Amino acid sequence: RKFFYQNLLKVPSAKSKHASFGTAVHAALYDLFSSKKPSLELLLDSFSQHLAYENLTENEANDALVHGKEVLSNYYQHYQKSFHSENLLEYDFASKGLVVEGTEITGKLDKIELHEDGKVNVVDYKTGNPSSRSKDLKPGGHYHRQIVFYQLLCDLAKQNQQFKYSMKSGEIDFIQPNSKQTYIKEKIIVENTDIKELKEQIQEVMTQIKSHDFTKTEDLKTCENCFFASVCKR
């Protein structure tokens, strides 16, 4: 139903402050890992610059700036000695022509860590609190499904000789620690059964879209930020 309003009717909506914060954090991490001389100063300066482009109120911008600098400083200091040196950043599959049962699929990956054996670890950054996301990391959860989708993209692209690497794992990297001040990097190994289930879901969703069936509303609870929730419930 959310797809119907946002992608087909294209009802305009403002970008949330959380989305703006995430955009600035992702852009700053891109600048950090693409630099030949990565540093904390570069990371924080980049975050400040990218945040300034976001459409936020003065109070929202100030709060996001203070919070973001604290989060990124702690993240950098915690991981700086283990940063992977060989990466592909913001890797886009849009031009690969990947198809699942007649449906073209695409995606952009935050970071692909390259290893000497030709295999890769795909990393997706998350700016939310990991304490409230444990269900999303389990099979069937949103984050787990996201990694499975990335595995599907990489496998199809490799089969079509559009991607020369083999994805061995995916990783959800939370930028801020949990309530116990522990940093979480959840590594996920995708099984063949996960790929099979995802392909079936893609076929099911596309069948519903093509038949204009937008009546499925059972997952409204996971869509609390959707501006159309009240409409869906009717």
Secondary structure, 3 states (H helix, E strand, C coil): CHHHHHHHCCCCCCCCHHHHHHHHHHHHHHHHHHCCCCCHHHHHHHHHHHHHCCCCCHHHHHHHHHHHHHHHHHHHHHHHHHCCCCEEEEEECCCCCEEECCEEECCEEEEEEECCCCEEEEEEEECCCHHHCHHHHCCCCHHHHHHHHHHHHHHHHHHCCCCCCEEEEEEEEECCCCCCCCCCEEEECCCHHHHHHHHHHHHHHHHHHHCCCCCCCCCHHHCCCCCCHHHHHC
